[in-house]
């Protein structure tokens, strides 16, 4: 584990130097290194999974039950870390999805999964900043926030973007959502 951390730090330093110190560019470079697996799902490198949205090591665990999803659009990838709630697991079980994304309000994009998500024991969102992922049960839509947002009755927390949240505001048309496979 220690060797992996040292290797990740070395790789990050090299990428930051190559990307003129811009952590977002370094994170994007790592994510571009993802390769297609034989099952047709994108496999994210260990280095990409260890980085947060700002190119810094995230404080997560090595929990095998951790779920990440990729939102792909127009050559860009957004990675969300799901919180493991029943609603998040319900969304994850419906992947892959090719859905139409819609504008709503001044801070969010929405899409409708094919099946209603299971909300039992899923926490209501307390609000947050850009990168929040939620499920609005009254309308049965999933919400990706590109600006700050508050709590709302019927709005359930699904997770947070750990990379690529700057692209949420630009999303339009069809998007592909699929599970991110973690290397074993």
RAZI-V194720 format. One line per field, one symbol per residue. psi: psi as a letter, one per 20 degrees, with the letter a starting at -180 (. if undefined). Layout:
psi = ???
This chain:
psi = gghggggggggggghhghkkjohghgghgghijqqprhijqpppqhghhjqahjjqpqjarkpiippqqpoppljqppppoqijrhgghgghiiqqqorpqqqpbjjqqqroqhqqqoipjpqqqjrbapiqprpnhhikqppppjrqqaqppjopphaqpiqjhiighipqbpqpprqopqq.
